[in-house]
Amino acid sequence: MSEQYPFAGLPSLDDEVVRPLKELLGEHFAELVNDFISSFPPQLDELKSASRTNDVNSMLQISHTLKSSSGSFGFIRLFKRLEYLEHQARKNNLVNHADQVKLIDDEFQCVLEKMNIN
Amino acid sequence: MLTNEQTNILVVDDDNVTRHMVSRILKNSGYNIFEAVNGKEAIELYNSVSPHIILMDVMMPVMDGYAASKKIRESSNPLELPIIMLTGLDDVESVKSALESGATDFISKPINWLLFEQRVHYALHARNMHEELQGQQIRLSQAQDIAKLGSWELSLEDNTFSISDQLRSLLDLSPDEELEQLSSLVDFAHPSEQETVRSCIVDAMSNGTGYQLEHRLIAKDNTELYVLQHAEFINDRTGHPVKIIGIVQDITELKSSQSIIHHQNHYDLLTDLPNRRLFTEKVIKDVVHSKDKNGSVVVYMATLDNIRNLSESLGYKATETILVSFASRLKELQSDNIVISRFNDSTFAVMLKDFSDFARVTGMAESILNLTIEPFNIDTHEIFISVSIGISIYPVDNNSAEATILGAENAMLNASKEGGGRYLFYSEHSNKQAQERLEIENDMRKGIERGEFIPHFQPQINAATGKITGFEALARWQHPIKGLVPPFKFIDIAEQTGLIIPLSKSIFEQAFAQTKQWADEELGIFKVGINLSIKQFSGNDIYEDIKVLLNKTGLPSSQVDVEITESMAATKTDEIIHVLQQFKEIGMEISIDDFGTGYSSLSHIQNFPIDTIKIDRSFVSDIDSLGEGLIAKTIIAMSTSLGMDVIAEGVETTSQLDMLLAHGCNNIQGYYFSKPLPASEFPDFVSKFYEDSKLKRENI
């Protein structure tokens, strides 16, 4: 399914973002990543719920917020997938949003793995 | 310039993670961070913490970034408070909306952390630069206000002219009033100085140099200001002048202070008269000036007699009142050629310059003495107090300003020692001279009234025809005690005192009457030569006066020969020519006396309606000496070529007569034929002259 959507070729982490961010945040980097990781699942759940109920507006708000923080950390593929969803929601042209939410969830798991590795 | 620690940054984002990341990064750089989760909270924090920069998300619950930005902009300036929008909406419309809502800049999400801090730093730097510039402008403006410094600028490229608010304020213009051109500023200069300012600017323009000058401005509300104006050319990189910048500083208060200080240093506080310092400066200046003009300066020192005793009995207040009162009486003597000063304690000084005669010197002393005739009133008392005056004359008595002042002080002390209430000159010579002058002047007044001044007649002979053509009437003083007083003893005094006018009138009248009488007695029709003084041309209608005398005596005007001196011809030319022409019109002849001594140019003399030139006696006596009468010969030749008659004065010897006749000067006056004769002796002279001539002819 992932081949049907764009961004499959992108890496999970954009080193160009993560490296300077680590330098800038220093010891606080890990703390802020943990904040992100801990705040992400509840919002992901809300996104899933909105998808189930076909609540476009909620999907727009949640994808926008999650997109912003994902991008800030350099989680580029997660960012792009959230942005895509937000974009479609904004145009009120959501296609297969359940699949997209699933891909976002998958990518978040992937980020968790990468972050654990790192 | 703010340090990071002094800089407040407001971070507004509903996304906790992004907000914390931004905050943390900026905190790591030392900034003070305040966080808000929506637009509403942002406005509240904006009001309470006065952030120096705001970083704000666009899409937020409760109030979005656009609305918050708009609200904040109602009370802030983009240059003073940058708002940077953190927007994931990177389409053109979103950017446009952000800027329209008052944002200064935007940063797209995901944030490029490498550049993020630099963007914030740059925005803060720009904001701080603006604040610094604004501070400098305010300080400059305050400094300009304090220094009362206005400025103007003229572009040499498009000729635009502008003035600063401070200059606008100096000129009392309203904030929206502009001056179109530099000449409009010149129009504010004091009318008497506009030409100077204008020519200074024109010179500066043509020379490409700046200028600096002090002048007065008349502001719109008619206030007069003293300003120091300084202008400089400003060049571009190639050295080509592109504009002129002018600074106009209000120095009115400085001028006023200088004036007050100058006044305090140079004037006496009690009487407001010039003090010793200023008086001495003025005497020194006038002594130097009079040296160039061979003039004289008189210094009077006047002290109130017994003022110390008075001070002890009536108190110093009473003394001050008398001093002030005497000063105000002295001020009444003030004129252009007089300087009055309170020299010290009870001594006043007066300087007299440019005076025409010695009588004026004694006259001024008399005037100062007379100031104490009236008593001084102290409360209900009338205090009579006299004054002792010392007089010293530069260069007669002393040869410097300081010595002249000291001389007057010494003379004043002597006058005081002699009992006060008098004046004394520094030198005995001056005292004696003053006394003599005064006596002669008084005697002359009486003598004129008593008819002691009489004409003597010196015959004028035409040696070619052997006839007496006339005579010159010369004043003599038949003094009842001193006998016959020669003219050199009284003519100068008569001229100086103005007594020459009544004296001349008396002589003319007697001479006219005598000439008429001799004609009536058939002694002869003689021309009578009368000498006019320059004084008679000043404020007197000499023409009318002479006409009245002619009518009174019945002498025809054709028998009168008016003589003026060559030196008179050199002054008051137009006035004298006019009067002489009137004399000519009624048939009188005009002679110029003492010719050759007055350095007149021939072309100048030609302007006068002259019939006869009289060769001065000094050139006639020269005929017998080494000079061989060269000048006399020249004057004769010149007169002949101008068609004028010539008469030689002071002819005493045969050789002089022969030479004069040989060169065509037939008219002779002098001791060779006769000295000036009293009227009683003239008829005998006439008879004898013609008798001798007859004998001579018969012998031939």
Interface residues (C-beta under 8 A of the other chain):
Chain A: E16 V17 P20 L21 L24 L25 G26 H28 L32 D35 F36 S39 H64 T65 K67 S68 S69 S70 G71 S72 F73 G74 I76 F79 E83
Chain B: D13 D14 D15 N16 V17 T18 H20 M21 R24 I25 N28 D57 M59 G88 K109 P110 I111 N112 W113 L114 E117
